Amino acid sequence: MAAGHHGPASGQHRLQAAVSPRIGRWMAVLMTGILLAGCADRPGPQSLLPVMGAPRAAAELTVFTATDRALAATQPPVYGGGRGPMTYERYALDAGEGDVAPSADADFAVVARQRLDRAGFLDRVGDLAAQPDHKIVVFVHGYNNSYQEAVFRLADLALEVRQQAVPVLFSWPSEATVTGYVSDRDSVAYARGDLADLLTDLTATGRPVVLVGHSMGGWLVMETLRQLRLDGRGHVIAGLEVGLVSPDIDLDVFRTQVMAVGRLSPPLTVLTSPDDRVLAASARVAGGRMRLGAVRADDPQIRRMAQQAGVRLIDISALPASDATNHDRMLAVVALRAAPVRSNPLEDLRQTGAYVLGGAGRLMNRTGLVGP
């Protein structure tokens, strides 16, 4: 807005002088944490255009999307950081192992892209989820993610378990910029109702639904569960298996969210990394307040909190990270979950409490190894 909308210019200058240094420090802290990952190219709007003349047989996996982003004024158009009504799409993707070359700025090539209405979306997801041993997996991305980045991130995860999961992306209106942290938190609040309605629709199919939130997406997941409980939609929560990966949630806020939501069955699973540099930056921005995704599983207070809240909290910092921020160990986690049950520590664990995943892939608590 123009300065005239906020009073005299001198007052505006004083406000800027007071606020700008503080905002500058916030952004410097966040950029220090996030840009440690390097300067990898980000997929642009063209990465979601179907490859012309690609044979349908080349498609290896299907990804569904549900988003309350608005279309941006780009060429080609893509869902951006603006807020809009819910829209649904279906993507057929090729990982580049066949005759279709992936886009220059993505690991996958889009073979087909289809806009769906709500009924068509639910019918197609339900049909695929009706296959034996299949689950609907809803992925909620974190801060500083574009729509196309989130599509390809879910495709990476789905490639590991494509015989077992029907992947659904819920993409909320992140600005996809480092400086958009505050705006992104507001957009999380905007998206709670839409995610709650999506989960209501998906659990009504009668198929198992796994809900996974990464980073700030974990906060959106918890706020949505809280809203569902307060709305009297406990039957929706009962149809979910919920996991949070490196959640960017104030630890005290999480305690209040868990109290409102109640115990889940199976228990809520929280995957943490005390060496997470992005969450360390977020904590500094928040005045030193600990983030849930960075807690130490060997902290006695954290152990008590996990037991009292009925949560499975697992330190996964022994798993390989995809970059120097240590904020993204999702592929390593998915690889574990794709393993046979008898060798998968995450599937073996049934108790609540706080645990450490050791370098040998075994879960440990203060008394030693957990499970067989």
C-alpha positions in Angstrom: 0.0 0.0 0.0 1.1 3.6 -0.5 2.5 5.4 2.5 -0.4 7.9 2.4 -2.7 5.1 3.5 -0.8 4.8 6.8 -0.5 8.4 7.9 2.2 11.0 7.6 5.4 10.1 5.8 7.5 10.9 8.9 5.5 8.4 10.9 5.9 5.8 8.1 9.7 6.3 8.1 9.9 5.9 11.9 7.9 2.7 11.6 10.2 1.4 8.9 13.2 2.3 10.9 11.9 0.4 13.9 10.7 -2.7 12.0 13.2 -3.1 9.2 16.2 -4.1 11.3 14.1 -6.7 13.1 12.8 -8.2 9.9 16.3 -8.1 8.4 17.6 -10.1 11.3 14.7 -12.6 11.0 15.4 -13.1 7.3 19.2 -13.4 7.8 18.7 -16.1 10.4 16.3 -18.1 8.1 18.5 -17.7 5.0 21.5 -18.8 6.9 19.7 -22.1 7.8 18.0 -22.7 4.5 20.6 -21.7 2.0 23.1 -24.1 3.5 21.5 -26.5 1.1 23.1 -24.8 -1.8 21.7 -23.1 -4.9 19.9 -25.9 -6.7 17.7 -24.9 -9.5 14.0 -24.9 -8.7 11.4 -26.3 -11.1 9.6 -23.6 -13.0 6.0 -23.6 -14.3 7.0 -25.3 -17.5 8.0 -28.4 -15.6 4.4 -29.4 -15.2 3.6 -29.3 -18.9 3.0 -32.7 -20.4 5.7 -34.0 -22.7 4.3 -33.8 -26.2 3.9 -37.2 -28.0 4.9 -39.2 -24.9 3.5 -42.8 -24.9 1.1 -43.4 -22.0 3.0 -46.6 -21.2 6.0 -44.5 -20.1 4.1 -43.2 -17.0 5.4 -45.0 -13.9 3.2 -43.5 -11.2 0.2 -41.4 -10.6 0.1 -38.4 -8.2 -3.1 -36.6 -7.2 -3.2 -33.0 -6.0 -5.6 -30.9 -4.0 -4.7 -27.3 -3.5 -6.2 -24.0 -2.3 -3.6 -22.0 -4.2 -4.8 -19.5 -6.8 -3.4 -19.5 -10.4 -0.5 -17.1 -10.8 -0.1 -14.8 -13.7 2.8 -16.8 -15.2 3.4 -18.4 -18.6 2.5 -21.1 -18.5 0.0 -20.6 -15.6 0.8 -22.4 -12.4 -0.7 -22.4 -8.9 1.3 -19.8 -7.0 1.3 -18.2 -3.5 -2.1 -16.6 -3.8 -5.1 -18.0 -2.0 -8.0 -19.5 -3.8 -10.7 -22.1 -3.9 -9.9 -25.8 -3.8 -8.9 -27.4 -7.1 -7.9 -31.0 -8.0 -5.6 -32.5 -10.5 -4.1 -35.9 -11.5 -0.6 -36.3 -12.9 0.9 -39.3 -14.7 4.7 -39.1 -14.3 7.7 -40.8 -15.8 11.0 -41.1 -13.8 13.1 -41.0 -16.9 14.0 -44.7 -17.1 12.0 -45.2 -20.3 12.0 -43.2 -23.6 10.7 -40.0 -22.0 13.3 -37.5 -20.8 12.5 -35.7 -17.6 12.3 -31.9 -17.6 15.6 -30.1 -17.3 14.5 -28.7 -13.9 12.9 -31.8 -12.4 13.6 -35.5 -12.0 10.3 -36.5 -13.5 8.6 -35.9 -16.8 4.9 -35.2 -16.8 3.2 -37.6 -19.3 -0.3 -36.5 -18.6 -2.1 -33.8 -16.5 -5.8 -33.8 -15.9 -8.0 -31.2 -14.1 -10.7 -33.0 -12.0 -13.8 -31.8 -10.1 -14.2 -32.9 -6.5 -16.4 -35.9 -7.3 -14.0 -37.1 -10.1 -11.0 -36.7 -7.8 -12.6 -38.8 -5.0 -13.7 -41.5 -7.5 -10.3 -41.9 -9.0 -8.5 -41.9 -5.7 -11.0 -44.3 -4.2 -10.7 -46.7 -7.2 -6.9 -46.9 -6.9 -7.0 -47.2 -3.1 -9.4 -50.2 -3.4 -6.5 -52.4 -4.5 -5.2 -54.9 -2.0 -3.0 -53.5 0.8 -3.2 -49.9 -0.6 -3.4 -46.8 1.5 -4.2 -43.2 0.6 -1.1 -41.1 1.6 -1.7 -37.4 2.0 1.5 -35.3 2.0 1.5 -31.7 3.3 4.6 -29.8 2.4 6.5 -27.2 4.4 7.5 -23.6 4.1 9.1 -22.1 1.0 7.7 -24.7 -1.4 6.2 -24.0 -4.8 3.3 -26.1 -6.1 5.5 -27.8 -8.7 8.3 -28.5 -6.1 5.7 -30.2 -3.9 4.4 -32.3 -6.8 7.9 -33.6 -7.6 8.8 -34.1 -3.9 5.7 -36.3 -3.4 6.6 -38.2 -6.7 10.1 -38.9 -5.2 8.5 -40.4 -2.1 5.8 -42.3 -4.0 8.4 -43.9 -6.2 9.7 -45.8 -3.2 6.3 -47.2 -2.3 4.3 -47.0 -5.5 3.0 -50.6 -5.0 1.4 -49.7 -1.7 0.2 -46.1 -1.7 -2.1 -43.7 -3.6 -0.2 -40.4 -3.2 -2.2 -37.2 -2.7 -0.6 -33.8 -2.3 -2.3 -31.1 -0.3 -0.6 -28.0 -1.4 -1.3 -24.8 0.7 -0.5 -21.3 -0.6 3.2 -21.0 0.3 4.9 -18.0 -1.3 7.9 -20.3 -2.1 10.4 -17.6 -1.0 12.8 -17.5 1.9 11.4 -14.1 3.0 7.8 -15.4 3.0 8.0 -17.1 6.4 5.5 -14.9 8.1 3.1 -15.0 5.2 3.4 -18.7 5.0 2.3 -19.1 8.6 -0.7 -17.0 7.8 -1.5 -19.2 4.8 -1.3 -22.3 7.1 -4.1 -20.8 9.1 -6.0 -20.1 5.9 -5.7 -23.7 4.7 -6.9 -25.5 7.9 -10.5 -25.7 6.8 -9.7 -27.0 3.4 -7.4 -29.7 4.6 -10.0 -30.7 7.2 -12.6 -31.0 4.4 -10.2 -33.0 2.2 -9.6 -35.5 5.0 -13.3 -35.8 5.7 -13.8 -36.7 2.0 -10.9 -39.2 1.9 -11.8 -41.0 5.1 -15.4 -41.3 3.8 -14.1 -43.6 1.1 -13.5 -46.3 3.7 -9.9 -46.7 2.8 -7.0 -46.3 5.2 -5.5 -42.8 5.1 -2.0 -41.8 6.1 -1.4 -38.1 6.8 2.2 -36.8 6.7 3.2 -33.2 7.5 6.7 -32.0 6.9 8.2 -28.9 8.6 5.6 -26.1 8.7 3.2 -28.6 7.1 3.3 -30.4 10.5 1.9 -27.4 12.1 -0.9 -27.3 9.5 -1.6 -31.0 10.2 -1.9 -30.5 14.0 -4.1 -27.4 13.6 -6.3 -29.3 11.2 -6.7 -32.2 13.6 -7.5 -29.8 16.4 -10.2 -28.2 14.2 -11.7 -31.6 13.3 -11.9 -32.4 17.0 -13.5 -29.1 17.9 -15.9 -29.5 15.0 -17.1 -32.8 16.3 -15.5 -34.8 13.5 -13.7 -37.3 15.6 -14.7 -40.0 13.2 -12.4 -38.4 10.6 -9.5 -38.4 13.1 -10.2 -42.1 13.9 -9.7 -42.9 10.2 -6.2 -41.4 10.1 -2.6 -42.6 10.7 -0.6 -39.4 11.4 3.1 -38.7 11.1 5.1 -35.5 11.5 8.5 -35.2 9.9 10.8 -32.4 11.3 7.8 -30.4 12.4 8.3 -26.7 12.8 6.0 -26.4 15.8 6.6 -24.5 19.1 6.9 -27.2 21.7 4.5 -25.6 24.1 2.0 -25.1 21.2 2.3 -28.8 20.4 1.4 -29.7 24.0 -1.8 -27.7 23.7 -2.6 -29.2 20.3 -2.2 -32.7 21.6 -4.4 -32.0 24.6 -7.2 -30.8 22.2 -6.8 -33.6 19.7 -6.4 -36.5 22.2 -4.6 -39.8 21.8 -4.6 -41.3 18.3 -4.7 -45.0 17.3 -2.2 -45.8 16.0 -0.3 -43.3 18.0 0.9 -40.0 16.5 4.5 -40.5 15.2 6.9 -37.6 15.4 10.3 -37.8 13.6 12.9 -35.5 15.0 16.5 -34.4 14.2 18.4 -32.4 16.9 20.9 -31.5 14.2 18.3 -29.8 12.0 19.7 -26.4 11.0 16.5 -25.0 9.5 14.6 -25.7 12.8 17.5 -24.2 14.7 17.1 -21.0 12.6 13.4 -21.1 13.2 13.9 -21.4 16.9 16.2 -18.3 16.9 13.6 -16.4 14.9 11.0 -17.4 17.6 13.0 -16.0 20.4 14.8 -19.2 21.3 11.6 -21.3 21.6 12.3 -25.0 20.9 10.8 -26.6 17.8 9.2 -30.0 18.2 11.2 -31.4 15.2 14.5 -30.6 16.9 14.0 -32.1 20.4 16.3 -34.7 21.9 14.8 -38.1 22.5 17.2 -38.6 25.4 15.8 -35.6 27.3 13.9 -36.8 30.3 11.3 -34.1 30.0 10.7 -35.0 26.3 10.4 -38.7 27.3 7.7 -37.8 29.9 5.9 -35.6 27.4 5.8 -38.3 24.8 4.5 -40.9 27.3 1.8 -38.6 28.7 0.7 -37.4 25.2 0.6 -41.0 23.8 3.1 -40.0 21.1 5.9 -42.1 19.4 8.8 -39.7 19.1 11.8 -41.0 17.2 15.1 -39.3 16.7 16.1 -40.1 13.0 19.3 -38.0 12.9 21.3 -41.2 12.2 19.6 -41.5 8.8 21.3 -39.8 5.8 20.1 -36.3 5.0 19.7 -35.0 1.5 21.5 -31.7 2.1 23.5 -29.8 4.6 20.5 -28.4 6.5 19.6 -31.9 7.9 16.0 -30.9 7.4 15.0 -33.5 4.9 15.4 -37.1 5.8 12.0 -38.1 4.3 13.4 -40.3 1.5 15.5 -42.3 4.1 12.4 -42.7 6.3 10.3 -43.9 3.3 13.0 -46.4 2.4 12.6 -47.9 5.9 8.9 -48.0 5.7 9.1 -49.7 2.3 11.1 -52.6 3.8 9.5 -55.8 4.9 7.7 -55.5 8.2 10.0 -57.9 10.1 13.1 -55.7 9.2 11.4 -52.3 9.5 11.9 -50.7 13.0 9.2 -48.1 12.4 6.6 -50.9 11.8 7.9 -53.0 14.7 7.4 -50.2 17.2 4.0 -50.2 18.9 4.8 -48.4 22.2 4.5 -44.7 22.9 7.5 -42.8 24.2 10.8 -41.3 22.9 13.3 -43.4 21.0 16.5 -43.0 19.0 17.0 -44.8 15.6 20.6 -46.0 15.8 23.1 -46.2 13.0 22.4 -49.9 12.6 18.7 -49.2 11.9 17.5 -50.4 15.4 15.3 -48.4 17.7 16.7 -47.7 21.2 15.3 -46.2 24.4 17.1 -45.7 27.7 16.9 -49.4 28.5 18.4 -50.6 25.2 17.0 -52.1 22.0 13.3 -52.0 21.3 11.6 -54.9 19.5 12.8 -58.3 18.4 
